[in-house]
Amino acid sequence: MKLQINTTGAWKNVLEFDCTRAAEVEDAAASLSRAAGGLKLAVLDDDGTRRYLTTSGGFRALTGECAP
């Protein structure tokens, strides 16, 4: 799995992590985003699904016109 950030219109990898650590990484990423004023973050799952950080602090896959 990969934590990604989008600051220039393209997703870039920040770090790779084992899926067993997903909850910890997602929680820390949400905290970092809040502290920085709202970073655009996503998690790229091993199956290729990108899950975006929502305003509520969770990561969720978006499809179609709703995807950022």
HELIX and SHEET records of a PDB file:
HELIX    1   1 CYS A   19  ARG A   21  5                                   3    
HELIX    2   2 ALA A   22  ALA A   35  1                                  14    
HELIX    3   3 GLY A   64  CYS A   66  5                                   3    
SHEET    1   A 5 TRP A  11  GLU A  16  0                                        
SHEET    2   A 5 LYS A   2  ASN A   6 -1                                        
SHEET    3   A 5 LEU A  41  LEU A  44 -1                                        
SHEET    4   A 5 ARG A  50  LEU A  53 -1                                        
SHEET    5   A 5 PHE A  59  ALA A  61 -1                                        
END                                                                             
